[in-house]
Amino acid sequence: MVFQYVSWKELEAAEGKFAFEAWEKKAWDHARAKDKHVVLRVYVDYPSKPSGLPDWLRAQGVQETSYRDYGGGNSPNYNHPKMVQAMERLIAAMGRRYNSHPRVAFVQLGLLGFWGEWHTYPRAELFASEATQHRILKAYQKAFPDKQLMARYADGVLAKYKGIGFHDDMFPEDTDNGEDWSFLARMRRGGHADGWKQNVVGGEMVPHAAQKWLGNQWAHTQEMISRSHFSWIGPYGPALDENVSLNLQARSDQLVRKMGYQFRLTEVRHSKRVALGKGCVVLVRGVNEGVAPFYYRWPVKLAWLDTKGNLVSEIKLQDDIRKWLPGKFQFGTVLSVPEQTGIYQLGVGVIDPWKKKPAIRFANELTLQSGWSILGQVEVGSN
């Protein structure tokens, strides 16, 4: 995946004219983003950067207050009626564009507060009212019924919204540090401690500190991954630090394998020879060795391939991979065999709706054919 910020001003420089396609062409085609799923956040006020507030909102009377924290900036009046209505329209437009977009992985709420992180600490008086927060939350939930949403803080107003995931932007230092403001303390206080079973958790590593957290603090990082059920790290993480990639590659790889899901097959059973017109019994057992499930119902399919790896046919199963929580899982069926005799390869794949091909690899040494993980061979005979 790739994490991308975008300013509101870039998406809607002119009122009601949304530049989603232009932004996607520029940002999604970037060399480091190419062929990756996108996590996105829209900001209005990013300290030390030019304001992301569209000029037309200033012209309509939305006031700004300057501040010097974090390099300085201008915080808009989030409660101005024009501002709130415009944010709701933007969210609705984003929903029309991205709710069903198969390349978009997760949408962070953004918009409110410094960096779109839903706070203006230490200038609490600059932040949005609870009434405004509720309106923005409801707008997001209405616009994105099929997409995983993520918020920065799990307590306060967010305690009432159980269908939203969260992002910790100071992982692992402030993830569960014993303070009542830590990420997991807020999760527990807001009633979201078990939310990871349905809603994604992820976020950013302490900026420019990957060497520390993959180095002498590695044990702490591993513990926080397990406690938080993190699925991904970004925008800052080990992948952006060349020295970490070179010196601590093994731990970086281990971090990736532990985060989110890791599906390892432990048992595969299937018929070795089946007569034409009969069914091939298939049973697969496995274990999710990660700390979280997969959060979308990507189709699980079995496939017949010929001995050269060419796809003959595929069959969608009814299994829901979102239910493959850490621990054991299984799936199986009685599979119709191809209509001609011969030797066939039996493959399994979880299909990415964006690329329309198998995209999840199992943690086994399996032969791959056109993305399909080969489980074995079956002979289809005449009797």
C-alpha positions, -999 to 999 in steps of 0.1 A, spaced: 0 0 0 9 37 -2 -2 65 21 -10 98 5 -20 132 19 -39 157 -3 -51 192 5 -88 202 2 -77 231 -20 -61 207 -45 -93 186 -47 -117 215 -49 -100 247 -60 -132 260 -75 -164 254 -56 -182 223 -66 -156 213 -92 -137 183 -79 -103 175 -93 -101 138 -82 -89 125 -116 -61 151 -119 -49 143 -83 -50 106 -89 -30 109 -122 -3 129 -104 -2 110 -71 -13 75 -79 10 72 -109 41 82 -88 69 57 -91 65 47 -54 27 45 -56 24 26 -89 4 -7 -86 -2 -1 -49 -35 2 -30 -40 37 -15 -46 50 20 -56 86 18 -62 116 41 -75 151 31 -62 180 52 -72 216 55 -44 227 79 -10 211 78 14 230 101 44 245 83 28 240 49 6 264 29 -31 263 39 -53 237 23 -84 258 27 -100 267 -7 -99 304 -14 -136 304 -22 -144 295 14 -123 325 26 -143 347 2 -175 333 18 -164 345 53 -146 315 68 -121 331 92 -87 318 101 -66 321 133 -28 321 130 -6 300 153 31 293 158 30 257 170 47 230 149 61 255 125 30 277 124 0 280 102 -36 292 100 -64 273 116 -99 278 100 -131 282 118 -144 246 115 -178 256 129 -186 282 104 -219 271 87 -204 275 52 -173 255 63 -194 226 77 -217 224 47 -187 225 23 -170 197 42 -202 176 40 -204 182 2 -167 173 -2 -172 140 18 -202 131 -3 -183 137 -35 -154 116 -22 -178 88 -14 -192 88 -49 -156 86 -62 -139 62 -37 -165 42 -18 -165 15 -46 -131 22 -59 -112 -11 -57 -78 6 -55 -86 26 -23 -77 6 8 -86 28 37 -99 64 41 -87 84 71 -112 110 83 -88 139 81 -102 175 75 -104 186 111 -74 198 131 -36 199 126 -26 175 98 -63 164 97 -56 145 130 -87 158 149 -68 179 174 -53 213 176 -31 207 207 -21 228 225 -46 253 210 -77 234 220 -99 265 214 -92 262 177 -107 228 173 -142 219 160 -172 217 183 -187 183 192 -217 192 170 -194 197 140 -175 165 147 -208 145 148 -218 160 115 -185 152 98 -186 116 112 -221 110 100 -212 124 66 -183 100 63 -203 70 74 -231 79 49 -206 84 20 -185 53 27 -207 24 37 -184 -1 20 -150 13 29 -129 10 61 -127 44 78 -100 54 103 -99 81 130 -71 93 151 -87 91 186 -110 64 199 -125 82 229 -146 113 233 -170 118 204 -156 87 186 -167 65 215 -202 65 200 -191 53 165 -183 15 166 -179 10 129 -147 30 125 -110 19 126 -82 40 141 -47 51 134 -19 57 160 6 82 146 33 77 173 37 39 171 51 22 192 63 49 216 28 62 226 8 31 217 4 18 253 28 38 274 9 38 307 -5 73 302 -43 79 300 -38 97 267 -20 68 250 -35 52 219 -47 20 235 -58 37 267 -81 58 245 -92 26 226 -101 9 259 -118 40 273 -139 45 241 -150 9 241 -130 0 210 -106 -25 225 -120 -54 204 -128 -33 174 -98 -46 155 -118 -78 147 -139 -58 123 -122 -24 119 -86 -18 107 -59 -4 130 -27 11 117 -7 43 115 26 60 116 58 50 133 75 78 154 90 99 126 126 92 117 130 66 145 128 33 127 164 26 135 155 27 172 123 7 171 138 -20 149 170 -19 169 175 -19 206 137 -13 212 127 -42 189 111 -62 217 89 -33 226 78 -29 190 68 -65 188 48 -63 220 30 -32 207 22 -49 174 5 -77 193 -14 -54 217 -26 -30 191 -34 -55 163 -17 -32 138 -22 -40 101 1 -14 84 26 14 91 27 47 73 33 73 61 66 72 80 80 37 86 111 16 79 105 15 42 113 53 40 147 49 58 174 35 35 197 27 64 170 7 82 163 -12 50 199 -22 46 209 -28 82 177 -42 97 161 -59 67 153 -91 86 134 -73 113 116 -51 89 105 -83 70 94 -99 103 74 -68 112 55 -70 79 48 -107 85 35 -101 120 13 -71 112 -21 -77 99 -28 -112 85 -4 -140 76 -23 -170 62 -3 -203 64 -19 -235 51 -14 -265 74 -33 -292 57 -46 -298 21 -68 -327 12 -82 -334 -22 -92 -363 -45 -63 -376 -65 -84 -391 -93 -120 -382 -103 -142 -395 -131 -158 -371 -156 -190 -356 -143 -181 -363 -107 -169 -340 -79 -135 -334 -65 -135 -332 -27 -113 -303 -14 -105 -294 22 -79 -268 32 -70 -260 68 -47 -231 79 -37 -207 105 -36 -169 106 -3 -162 122 -7 -124 121 -24 -102 147 -55 -91 126 -79 -104 99 -82 -92 63 -108 -64 63 -126 -68 30 -145 -98 16 -122 -105 -14 -135 -136 -32 -118 -169 -23 -116 -191 -54 -104 -225 -64 -92 -230 -100 -83 -257 -125 -52 -251 -145 -36 -273 -171 0 -286 -167 14 -255 -184 -3 -232 -160 -31 -220 -182 -64 -213 -164 -92 -237 -174 -119 -227 -150 -124 -211 -116 -151 -215 -89 -159 -189 -62 -164 -202 -27 -188 -188 -1 -160 -184 25 -155 -150 41 -118 -142 47 -128 -114 71 -136 -142 96 -101 -157 94 -91 -141 127 -57 -150 143 -58 -187 149 -72 -216 128 -94 -214 97 -106 -238 71 -125 -239 38 -135 -265 13 -161 -278 -12 -169 -305 -37 -156 -291 -69 -168 -299 -104 -140 -312 -126 -131 -301 -161 -150 -316 -190 -120 -333 -206 -98 -361 -193 -62 -353 -183 -40 -341 -156 -49 -308 -140 -34 -285 -113 -57 -275 -84 -51 -239 -74 -64 -215 -48 -65 -177 -48 -79 -147 -31 -90 -122 -58 -81 -85 -57 -112 -67 -71 -89 -40 -85 -64 -62 -104 -90 -90 -109 -65 -118 -101 -51 -136 -71 -32 -112 -49 -28 -127 -14 1 -151 -11 1 -179 15 30 -183 39 40 -216 23 65 -228 -3 38 -233 -30 42 -232 -67 26 -201 -82 9 -203 -116 -5 -170 -129 -9 -160 -93 -27 -191 -82 -12 -211 -54 -10 -247 -65 -23 -272 -40 -17 -304 -60 -26 -324 -91 -58 -342 -100 -63 -368 -127 -97 -366 -145 -105 -400 -160 -132 -414 -181 -145 -437 -154 
